[in-house]
Amino acid sequence: MKVLGKGEARGGVSILHALGTGKGCSIGVNLLTRVELIDKKYENSQDEHNLLNSVIECWKEEGFPIPKEYGWKISSEIPIGQGLKSSSALACAAIKSLDSASWTKLNNFEIIDLAVKAQKKSRCTITGSIDDSWSSITEGWKLIDSTKMASESIISEGHIEEPLSVLIAIRGSRISKIDIPSFEGYQTLFSRALQLIKKGDILEALTTNGIGVAAANNDDEAIKICNLAIASGAVAAGISGSGPAISIICYENEIEIISEIINRFQMGLIRTTFHNVTIGE
């Protein structure tokens, strides 16, 4: 078996859900998805939406070359279907592996536009997930206009400079479908989160957005967990994506007590950090 190309991308957590205002904001975390394009068919179970088929279709539509025989090997640290940007990471990593195999030398704008197109084609996204795709392959946070092409999509961007930990509570599979009108009913919260991002209050925006998503999903448990985490010292907490995972942001000395809260609810726990190249430089 020969490796033809390699690509990797990261998971992320939400700061603003794009369904709320048409503007989205995510930030990458250090959970990796690695994809290898190989020279023979290979069975894998980490592509629930047949996203890789959509990636190939979009790649062909651009007129780029495809090996006569190929397969994919996927290695991922990102739980699937939790709102942690696993689909965006998979799409971006797959496109990067095709890019390295084909010497097409795509830039980030081109990779993201292809990733968004593939995710829409496979119907694993409602909004297109352009903000999630940005967080998959670049550092820091970006406020994105989800109606624009990648080259015109960035409204503002920055880094979270403090050395914070990211605890992710994994709550099992998503139970209910996303109800778009219910998000429209909480415009006040999403608009507030948007204004907080514009002011640079990123962590408060994450919490405010999380409350809006929980309310839109009638997820009282999420609101309870977030409130308990913040009362125990977390600086922010909220549902990521459309859920069900909850991201809790805290300093290192608060990790133990917040982990106890997550364990009390019998949830899985992932500990990671923001992908922020400015930290520690």
C-alpha positions in Angstrom: 0.0 0.0 0.0 1.4 3.3 -1.1 0.5 6.7 0.4 -0.2 9.2 -2.4 -1.0 12.3 -0.3 -1.5 13.4 3.3 -3.6 16.1 4.9 -4.7 17.1 8.4 -7.1 19.5 10.0 -8.5 20.2 13.5 -11.8 20.1 15.3 -13.2 23.3 16.9 -15.8 24.8 19.2 -18.4 27.4 18.4 -18.4 31.0 19.5 -21.4 31.9 17.3 -23.8 29.6 15.5 -24.4 30.8 12.0 -28.1 30.0 12.0 -28.7 32.8 14.5 -27.6 35.8 12.5 -26.0 34.5 9.3 -22.6 35.2 10.8 -20.6 32.4 12.3 -17.5 32.2 14.5 -15.5 29.1 15.6 -12.1 28.5 17.0 -9.9 25.5 16.4 -8.9 23.1 19.2 -6.0 20.6 19.3 -8.0 17.6 18.2 -6.7 16.3 14.9 -8.1 14.5 11.9 -5.5 13.0 9.6 -6.3 11.6 6.1 -4.1 9.6 3.8 -4.9 9.1 0.2 -3.7 5.6 -0.7 -3.3 3.6 -3.9 -6.0 1.0 -3.2 -9.5 0.8 -1.8 -9.7 0.8 2.0 -12.8 0.4 4.1 -13.3 2.9 6.9 -16.3 3.7 9.2 -15.6 7.4 10.0 -17.5 8.9 7.1 -21.2 8.7 8.1 -22.4 11.1 5.5 -20.3 9.8 2.5 -18.6 13.1 2.7 -15.5 11.8 1.0 -17.5 10.9 -2.1 -18.7 14.5 -2.2 -15.1 15.7 -1.9 -14.2 13.6 -4.9 -17.1 14.9 -6.9 -16.2 18.5 -6.1 -12.6 17.8 -6.9 -13.5 16.4 -10.3 -15.8 19.3 -11.1 -12.8 21.6 -10.7 -10.9 19.6 -13.4 -8.3 18.3 -11.0 -6.6 14.9 -11.5 -7.8 11.7 -9.6 -5.7 8.5 -9.3 -7.3 5.6 -11.2 -7.4 3.6 -8.0 -7.5 5.1 -4.6 -8.8 4.8 -1.0 -8.8 6.8 2.2 -7.2 6.1 5.6 -8.7 8.2 8.4 -7.4 8.8 11.9 -9.3 11.2 14.0 -9.4 12.4 17.6 -12.7 14.3 17.0 -16.0 12.6 18.1 -18.5 12.5 15.3 -21.9 14.1 15.5 -21.1 16.2 18.6 -20.9 19.7 17.1 -17.1 19.7 17.2 -16.5 20.3 13.5 -15.6 16.7 12.6 -17.1 17.0 9.1 -15.3 20.2 8.3 -12.0 18.7 9.6 -12.5 15.6 7.5 -13.4 17.6 4.3 -10.4 19.9 4.7 -8.0 17.1 5.5 -9.2 15.0 2.5 -8.8 18.0 0.2 -5.4 18.7 1.5 -4.4 15.1 0.9 -5.7 15.3 -2.7 -3.8 18.6 -3.1 -0.5 17.1 -1.9 -1.0 14.1 -4.2 -1.9 16.2 -7.3 0.5 19.1 -6.8 -2.3 21.5 -7.3 -1.0 23.9 -4.6 -4.3 25.2 -3.4 -4.4 28.1 -1.0 -6.6 28.2 2.1 -9.4 30.1 0.3 -9.7 27.4 -2.4 -9.5 24.6 0.2 -12.3 26.1 2.3 -14.6 26.8 -0.7 -14.2 23.2 -1.8 -14.8 21.9 1.7 -18.0 24.0 2.0 -19.2 22.8 -1.4 -18.6 19.2 -0.4 -20.3 19.5 2.9 -23.4 21.0 1.3 -23.4 18.3 -1.4 -23.3 15.6 1.3 -26.0 17.3 3.3 -24.0 17.2 6.6 -24.4 20.9 7.1 -27.2 23.5 7.1 -25.2 26.7 7.0 -22.3 25.4 4.8 -20.0 25.5 7.9 -17.5 28.0 6.4 -16.6 29.3 9.8 -15.9 25.7 11.0 -13.8 25.1 7.9 -11.7 28.2 8.7 -11.2 27.0 12.2 -10.1 23.5 10.9 -7.0 24.8 9.1 -6.1 28.1 10.6 -5.3 29.4 14.1 -7.4 31.7 16.3 -11.0 32.7 15.8 -12.6 34.3 12.8 -16.0 36.0 12.5 -17.3 34.8 9.1 -20.1 35.9 6.8 -21.6 32.6 5.9 -23.0 33.9 2.6 -19.7 34.8 1.1 -16.9 32.9 -0.7 -13.9 32.3 1.5 -11.8 35.1 0.1 -14.5 37.7 1.1 -15.9 36.0 4.2 -13.7 37.2 7.1 -15.3 40.1 9.0 -12.8 40.1 11.9 -10.3 37.7 13.5 -8.0 37.3 16.5 -6.6 35.1 19.2 -7.5 34.2 22.8 -4.2 35.1 24.4 -4.7 33.6 27.8 -3.4 30.0 28.5 -6.8 28.4 29.0 -7.9 24.8 29.0 -10.8 23.5 27.0 -12.9 20.8 28.6 -15.4 19.1 26.3 -18.4 17.3 27.8 -19.5 14.5 25.4 -23.2 13.7 25.9 -23.9 10.9 23.5 -25.6 11.1 20.1 -27.7 14.0 18.9 -31.3 13.2 19.7 -33.4 15.8 18.0 -33.2 17.4 14.5 -32.2 21.0 14.3 -35.3 23.3 14.1 -34.3 26.3 12.1 -37.4 28.5 13.1 -36.5 27.9 16.8 -33.2 29.6 16.3 -35.0 32.6 14.8 -37.0 32.9 18.0 -33.8 33.6 20.0 -32.4 36.4 17.7 -31.8 38.6 20.7 -29.3 36.2 22.3 -27.5 35.5 19.0 -27.3 39.2 18.1 -25.9 39.9 21.5 -23.2 37.3 21.0 -22.4 38.9 17.6 -22.0 42.3 19.2 -19.8 40.8 21.9 -17.5 39.3 19.3 -17.2 42.7 17.5 -16.2 44.2 20.9 -13.6 41.4 21.4 -15.5 39.7 24.3 -15.0 36.3 22.8 -15.5 34.1 25.8 -18.7 36.0 26.9 -19.9 35.5 23.3 -19.3 31.8 23.5 -21.4 31.6 26.7 -24.2 33.8 25.3 -24.4 31.8 22.1 -24.4 28.5 24.0 -27.5 29.7 26.0 -29.2 30.6 22.7 -28.5 27.2 21.1 -29.6 25.4 24.3 -32.8 27.4 24.4 -33.5 26.8 20.7 -33.0 23.0 21.3 -35.0 23.0 24.5 -31.9 21.6 26.2 -32.4 22.5 29.8 -29.6 20.0 30.9 -27.0 22.0 28.9 -28.0 25.3 30.6 -27.7 23.6 34.0 -24.3 22.1 33.3 -23.0 25.5 31.9 -24.3 27.4 34.9 -22.7 24.9 37.3 -19.4 25.1 35.4 -19.3 28.9 35.5 -20.3 28.9 39.2 -17.3 26.5 39.8 -14.8 28.8 38.2 -15.1 28.3 34.4 -14.7 31.5 32.4 -17.1 30.4 29.7 -19.3 27.5 28.8 -21.7 26.7 26.0 -23.0 24.1 23.5 -20.7 23.8 20.5 -22.3 23.8 17.1 -25.8 22.4 17.4 -24.7 20.1 20.2 -24.8 18.0 22.1 -21.2 18.5 23.2 -20.5 21.4 25.7 -17.3 23.3 25.7 -16.1 24.6 29.0 -13.2 27.1 29.1 -11.2 27.4 32.3 -7.8 27.9 33.9 -5.8 24.9 34.8 -6.4 25.2 38.5 -10.2 24.8 37.9 -9.9 21.6 35.8 -10.4 19.1 38.7 -13.6 20.6 40.1 -15.2 21.1 36.7 -14.2 17.6 35.7 -16.1 16.4 38.7 -19.2 18.1 37.5 -18.9 16.4 34.1 -18.4 13.0 35.8 -21.4 13.7 38.0 -23.6 13.8 34.9 -21.9 10.6 33.6 -20.6 12.3 30.5 -17.5 11.7 28.6 -14.7 14.2 29.0 -12.1 15.5 26.5 -9.3 17.9 27.7 -7.6 20.0 25.0 -6.5 23.5 24.3 -7.2 26.2 21.7 -5.1 26.0 18.5 -3.5 29.4 19.1 0.1 29.8 17.7 0.6 33.1 19.6 0.5 31.3 23.0 3.9 30.4 24.3 5.8 32.2 21.5 
